Amino acid sequence: MKTKQYLQNLIPLRGIAALLTMVFHAELFLKFIGGSMLIEPSKSSLLSGMYIMVDFFFVLSGFILCYVYADYFIEVFNMKKFKTFFVARFARIYPMHLFSQCCYLGHCRESWLSKIPINSS
């Protein structure tokens, strides 16, 4: 596999989009649990359009993945290569997904337990 030229302009944009996506999701989470938001959307034009950063991040990530791995799959596509690629992507993404789910479920559990009436009689 040939080494691809580093995408000097797009990689930092993807990082910024990822950070802004995290801010967007933090805002949604704070709104969901009834907490105070980081910044009121009416006071920030950046936050009112933050959902676009989520789309931008996914499109840019897809482009970068295609750019980096296109030659890898064009040469010879077989199940061994696909499995190696898929396992590597899964191992990179799944730990953070699992951590996020555990945090969310822990919060939901606390919320649900606090709503259960306990008889002290």
C-alpha positions, 0 to 999 in steps of 0.5 A: 500500500502506497503512503498517502499525502497527509491532508494538512488542511482537513485533519485539523478541521475534523478535530475542530468539528469533533470538539464542536460535536462534543459540545453540541452533545453536551448541550443536549445532555444538559438539556435532557437532564434538566441542568443549566446549559453551557451557553443559551442558544439565543445568545450564541449564533454558533451554538444555535447551528451546532447540529451542522458540525455533526453532519460536517464531522461525519462527511469529513470523516467519511471522505478521509477514510475513503481517501486513506483506505481506497487503494487498500481495498482497490488492489484486492478486496477479500474478507481477510482485509475487510475483517482486519479493517473492521476489527481495527475500526471497531477496536478504536470506536467501541471502547468510547461507545461502551464508556459513554453508554455506561455513563448514560445508563448510570445516570438513568439508573440514578434517576429511576431509583430516585423516583421509586417510592420506598415504604418505611413502614 
